[in-house]
Structures are given as structure tokens and as C-alpha cells.
Amino acid sequence: MTRQTEMVEGSQPDRGFRPGDSTMHVAVYRGEGTVPVESFPIPALGAHDVLVEIAFCGICGTDLHSIVEASGIFGWGAPGFIGGHEWSGRIVAVGESVTSWQVGDRVTARSSECGSCPACRAGRPSICRVRVPDDGQGAFSQYMRRNEDSLVALPDGLDLRAAALTEPLAVALHAVTRSTAKKGQRVLVTGAGPIGTLTVAALHIRGIDDVTVSEPNALRRAIAEKLGAKVVSPEDLSDGSGGGAALRFDAVIETSGNPKAATAGFDCLVPGGVLVLVGVITAPANLNLLRILTDEITVTGSALYDDGGIREAVSLLADGQVPVDLLLEPGTISLHDVANACAKLASGQLAGKVMVVPS
């Protein structure tokens, strides 16, 4: 049994949730790049659940892997999958035992780490392997059920469109943490998709100004330049000798998911340098293992975010430290346009973060 509280006056548009509504619109992946909008039952709430009306949801690289490539990484991508995990919204109903949240609260959420396994106790929730099960439903939907403990409050002054960047910004900040890069060092970011450009912003926030971006797409290169990064083409990283590097960096953060980019970035590292893999690479990458040994190169992954990373991202967005307008595609799209936007992002016709408005 659940209780559904009346909406706070003015907190939702007239078309929003009303107690007694039974269905919602959802963009569902049905295979072969098709994402029709279908009618689903609004999830019933358990005692400690809340129902969130999604205001904005960003399209992530993981969504592209699932919808465009049908790769099904991380168990996502099978027909029936509902994507979208970069979101902001408002609570429209609460379970009967929820005391920390009320209707009208503006929220996003962290991942479902357990909080008690050895990794979580060590302050590394990104590698938790005992995650709390959830519905498996993403935010390409009008409403989403979440456990009350997973929610993070959004300040009143933070625009909900900007707040939907919270999760990918937290991912970018974690990548910078994993790189161990410090002020005064040189950092290369391979790929200027949304995570790559957010990584540039995160590096600047952390005081690292000497940032170079390797990117072949002109639209993405332009965004990286506006963010204050030096921009090169991938072929500029090699000196043309068949393996030598024309440029050298203390750290490389690979965000494109291209194994060739990982290899090129690795070859550019100074002795003692760090390669951070953020983009999802499923094909083999040719890394010189002997050089890892002799030059003491560190190759590491970066999954999810730092302990407290979601709250840090919210704070940075609220303080205006993130150049949101440079990172987002102008305007928004509806659920009906998800498949088309994914195809354009994958082909490079769109460069910035695309925001979906499910209502």
C-alpha cells in the first residue's frame, strides 16, 4: 500500500502527474535501432519508494552502444530495454514510509551501490559488485520509481536542464581523479564527445589548464576549442615513424571507446604516465606491455564516479562552474526522437549532449 500526496501548487505543469494516473509514455528499444514510444503502467510504489517525474534525460554513450550498435554491454541493450540514466526530475508521489522526501522535491540519483561491501567501505563505490537491484528501467520515460535512499537533492537555483548533466559530470570528475593529474601537468583527452568535453571542463575545475584534445570530428573539435583546450587531429599524435609519438603527456584520458585512440594515447605518455580508460572498448587494443614495465606506465579504468561524486557534481553545477551552454545541444527532443538523435550522435552529426524531455 502506498500514499500519494497532492502536488505542490505550481510545482508541475498542467500536463503533469495526477494521483490516479495509471499509464505513462516510455521509449523502448525493440531492436535494430528502433525505439518506439509505448504505453506502460506507472510503477506501483513500495513503502520506501518514490515516483519521480522525469524533467530532462541526457543521451549517453551507453545508450548509443545499446540502440545503435546493439552491443548489449553491461546487460543493457536487449529488446525491451528502457535507456536513460542521466536525469533530473521532481517527486510526484511517495511510499507510505518515506519521511525524507516530499512531493515537489527536485532530485537526481546516484547509482545503486550497496554501501557495505569491501569496495564501498573503502570509499570506492564505483567498483561495488553487490549493487542493490533496481527496476532496470531508465529515464526515457515520463516516470521512474526509485528507492528513497538513492536520491540526491537539487538546489532550487539549479536549472533542471543543467542538473541532468550531474551523472556524466561525476563520471568525468572520477576520470580526472583516476588520472592523478596535477596542476602544471599536461593531459591529453582522446575524443570530444559529451564525456570528453565534460572531462575537459572537469580538468579545468581541478586546476589543470594544459589540456589537449584529439578528435577527428569538426563539430566536436569546435566545442573543445571553446572550452579552452588545444585541439589536434588523431594523426597529429604520431611522428610518422610507425609508432613514435609527436606529443608527450603526463596523463591520457581515453573517452572515445576507440582502441586505436587508446593505443595512440598510450604511445604519447611520458615515463611514469597514466592512461585512463573511460570509453567502452570491446575490441583488442595494442599496448606495448614491455613499455608498461620499463617506463612504469599505469593503465587503469574509470567506472562511474568518486565516493560523493554526484553531490560534488551538483554543487559545481549549482555554483556555475560548468559551462553548460557549451556542452548541450540547443533545444530538446521528445521521446519520439530518441532513435534519430542516437543515430546522429553516433555518426557525428550532433556533437553536444542531447536532452530528452519525456513529458
Beta strands, then each sheet from edge to edge (+ up, - down):
strand 1: 2-3
strand 2: 23-27
strand 3: 37-41
strand 4: 49-58
strand 5: 86-95
strand 6: 106-109
strand 7: 143-147
strand 8: 151-153
strand 9: 187-190
strand 10: 211-214
strand 11: 230-232
strand 12: 249-254
strand 13: 269-277
strand 14: 298-301
strand 15: 355-356
sheet 1: 1+ 5- 4+ 7-
sheet 2: 1+ 5- 6+ 8-
sheet 3: 1+ 5- 4+ 15-
sheet 4: 2+ 3-
sheet 5: 11+ 10+ 9+ 12+ 13+ 14+
end
